[in-house]
Amino acid sequence: MNSTKLDWINEEIGALKESGLYNTIRTIDSPMDAWVKINGRSLLNFCANNYLGLANHPRIRQAAQSSIDQYGVGPGAVRTIAGTMTPHIALEERLANFKQAEACITFQSGFMANLATIPALVGRDDIIFSDELNHASIIDGCRLSRAKIVRYAHNDATDLEKQINNVTDYRRRIIISDGVFSMDGDIAPLDELADIAERHDIILMVDDAHGEGVLGRGGRGIVDHFGLHDRVDIEVGTMSKAFGVVGGMVAGRAEIVEWLRQRGRPFLFSSAMTVPDTAACLEAVNMLEESTELIDRLWSNAQGFRQGLGQMGFDTGRSETPIIPVMLGDAPLAQKFSQRLFEEGVFAMAIGFPTVPQGKARIRVMNSAAHTPQDIELALETFHRVGKELMVI
Ligand SMILES: Cc1ncc(COP(=O)(O)O)c(C=O)c1O
């Protein structure tokens, strides 16, 4: 067949490869853990959002396995048609309680939770104030809603208020921010955002994907971290990161959760989390409620890693959480750095445009409670060696 209609894809892919922005996806032939097996080699893993090491924890595995014996695997259809299964309700009640929220609803993923929530709350005549570095799922949720999107400067409450004062023609308004920014590891000034939201009577929504199980007392998230329990209307979260499983959640005001059960499109038109996912997430809540040991280890590992990189002369940007970017700027350099780390036995991905702005390529180090102090030491030695070789430090 002599067709040219898809030639543009090959041209685009060629351009990505030339500019160092082509994603090479590694195949992991082992459980997701501190060490993973790739092409028959064991590598020290700093790519996963497996903050607490629960992705392969025996208790999480066991919970998933036992639930299959009791309830099977699939939910059958969307919950509004096939009915909702007991484990889903149990998880939502436990999560609401854990997060001290009025209610909670789960979705298939954090991405879906944003796609469900934003268009259900705002539409054509409404205004969204969105941090300029918000996650792609928030951006897509905003676009789907057809509301007017006003971007404010990253983590800048003064700019947010200025933008609010500039817009006078609207029906409803919402402020949306990531809690922990996934590429920089900095934390939104949620207390300041809450003050502004209250002053102007605007709905406040935070996406705490990277704060869930990481920030706050016992990993209760960013709202707990700032003590803002009755002052943030919507807390979106994910169970694909610290919880080690997959699934999204929205915790917050009871009327918003009830509305999402009626009008959240991914809830109405896509099947629920599977039973083993749900049971595994419930067990993650049990573990978080029982002990802070894993969270303490995560923060101690992250602190040691950040300090070590800083002492060697690496630029770790604005990081204040277990997400640590090693800023390199140039995308081909970041890819080369990641490749050399890989050859030396450390798996840490280069991140470039469009995930981060042009010229801000980096290696993103994701810490985990699964790492031992020896793992951290070994990784730091490797970063030092590669950094010297590529003349970054
Ligand atoms: C801020 C934010 N929201 C949502 C998501 C999506 O989460 P999930 O993997 O559960 O779809 C992510 C994941 O990277 C994220 O960082």
The ligand as an SDF file (V2000), in Angstrom:
LIG
                    3D

 16 16  0  0  0  0  0  0  0  0999 V2000
   -0.9350   15.8240   40.5060 C   0  0  0  0  0  0  0  0  0  0  0  0
   -1.3390   14.5460   39.8600 C   0  0  0  0  0  0  0  0  0  0  0  0
   -2.6360   14.3120   39.6550 N   0  0  0  0  0  0  0  0  0  0  0  0
   -3.0530   13.1600   39.0960 C   0  0  0  0  0  0  0  0  0  0  0  0
   -2.1660   12.1920   38.6990 C   0  0  0  0  0  0  0  0  0  0  0  0
   -2.6760   10.9460   38.0480 C   0  0  0  0  0  0  0  0  0  0  0  0
   -2.7530    9.9170   38.9560 O   0  0  0  0  0  0  0  0  0  0  0  0
   -3.1020    8.4410   38.4610 P   0  0  0  0  0  0  0  0  0  0  0  0
   -1.8220    7.7850   38.1300 O   0  0  0  0  0  0  0  0  0  0  0  0
   -3.7990    7.8380   39.6210 O   0  0  0  0  0  0  0  0  0  0  0  0
   -3.9800    8.5830   37.2780 O   0  0  0  0  0  0  0  0  0  0  0  0
   -0.8110   12.3760   38.9100 C   0  0  0  0  0  0  0  0  0  0  0  0
    0.1340   11.3280   38.4950 C   0  0  0  0  0  0  0  0  0  0  0  0
    1.1800   11.5180   38.0140 O   0  0  0  0  0  0  0  0  0  0  0  0
   -0.3790   13.5800   39.4980 C   0  0  0  0  0  0  0  0  0  0  0  0
    0.9160   13.8110   39.7050 O   0  0  0  0  0  0  0  0  0  0  0  0
  1  2  1  0
  2  3  1  0
  2 15  2  0
  3  4  2  0
  4  5  1  0
  5  6  1  0
  5 12  2  0
  6  7  1  0
  7  8  1  0
  8  9  2  0
  8 10  1  0
  8 11  1  0
 12 13  1  0
 12 15  1  0
 13 14  2  0
 15 16  1  0
M  END
$$$$
